[in-house]
Amino acid sequence: MRQLRSQMPPEKKSALDRQMTRCFLESPVYQACEQLLCFVSLPQEPDTAEILRHALHDGKCVGVPRCIGDHRMVFHKLDPTLTLEKQLNPGTYGVREPQSHLQVLIPEKDTYTLCLVPGLAFDRCGGRLGYGGGYYDRFLATYPWLLKIGYTPSQFILEHIPTESTDQMLDGIANEFPLEVWNGK
């Protein structure tokens, strides 16, 4: 999966990123969410910068993750009055992370919160092949009421992803087609 991602021509990736962003922002689940927890993409991942900018512009409470040790992470609330570049620093594994002084965002049960989840590959049963650190599985296990949506081009949706008991199953997948939600959330 890593090799397949790295072999995607830049012009194809850019066009796919734009289409995925459009489909996600037009989806009813995005439009209805009050809080958006969203990863900050690496170069080989689907670009999330426009999603973050639009969500801030739309008045949503937006959080991005920061690793805090022991394979755990927290989400920090972005400031809508500042650019992304002023709020993100190089962090763990080369991922841009929010500055530590930004407020930690704790998802509340009574707030409709959508978590956009990265991964190498996904299946339509909620399985996800992550990067091996378990950060998202630990975080999502703490907040089971979140709407958990994988974010990937359709070519990375496989028939079956092997899972373990600690893997958190997703509720849907966002890609270049209309967003799919399975678990009725």
SULTA-V631621 format. One record per residue. N is the residue number from 1. RES is the residue in one small letter. SS is DSSP state (h for helix, s for strand, l for the rest). Layout:
[[N RES SS] [N RES SS]]
This chain:
[[1 m l] [2 r h] [3 q h] [4 l h] [5 r h] [6 s h] [7 q l] [8 m l] [9 p l] [10 p h] [11 e h] [12 k h] [13 k h] [14 s h] [15 a h] [16 l h] [17 d h] [18 r h] [19 q h] [20 m h] [21 t h] [22 r h] [23 c h] [24 f h] [25 l h] [26 e h] [27 s l] [28 p h] [29 v h] [30 y h] [31 q h] [32 a h] [33 c l] [34 e l] [35 q s] [36 l s] [37 l s] [38 c s] [39 f l] [40 v l] [41 s l] [42 l l] [43 p l] [44 q l] [45 e l] [46 p l] [47 d l] [48 t l] [49 a h] [50 e h] [51 i h] [52 l h] [53 r h] [54 h h] [55 a h] [56 l h] [57 h h] [58 d l] [59 g l] [60 k l] [61 c s] [62 v s] [63 g s] [64 v s] [65 p s] [66 r s] [67 c s] [68 i s] [69 g s] [70 d l] [71 h l] [72 r s] [73 m s] [74 v s] [75 f s] [76 h s] [77 k s] [78 l l] [79 d l] [80 p l] [81 t l] [82 l l] [83 t l] [84 l h] [85 e h] [86 k h] [87 q h] [88 l s] [89 n s] [90 p s] [91 g l] [92 t h] [93 y h] [94 g h] [95 v l] [96 r s] [97 e s] [98 p s] [99 q l] [100 s l] [101 h l] [102 l l] [103 q l] [104 v s] [105 l l] [106 i l] [107 p l] [108 e l] [109 k l] [110 d l] [111 t l] [112 y l] [113 t s] [114 l s] [115 c s] [116 l s] [117 v s] [118 p l] [119 g l] [120 l l] [121 a s] [122 f s] [123 d s] [124 r l] [125 c l] [126 g l] [127 g l] [128 r s] [129 l s] [130 g l] [131 y l] [132 g l] [133 g l] [134 g l] [135 y h] [136 y h] [137 d h] [138 r h] [139 f h] [140 l h] [141 a h] [142 t h] [143 y l] [144 p l] [145 w l] [146 l l] [147 l s] [148 k s] [149 i s] [150 g s] [151 y s] [152 t l] [153 p l] [154 s h] [155 q h] [156 f h] [157 i s] [158 l s] [159 e l] [160 h l] [161 i l] [162 p l] [163 t l] [164 e l] [165 s l] [166 t l] [167 d l] [168 q l] [169 m l] [170 l l] [171 d l] [172 g s] [173 i s] [174 a s] [175 n l] [176 e l] [177 f l] [178 p l] [179 l l] [180 e s] [181 v s] [182 w l] [183 n l] [184 g l] [185 k l]]
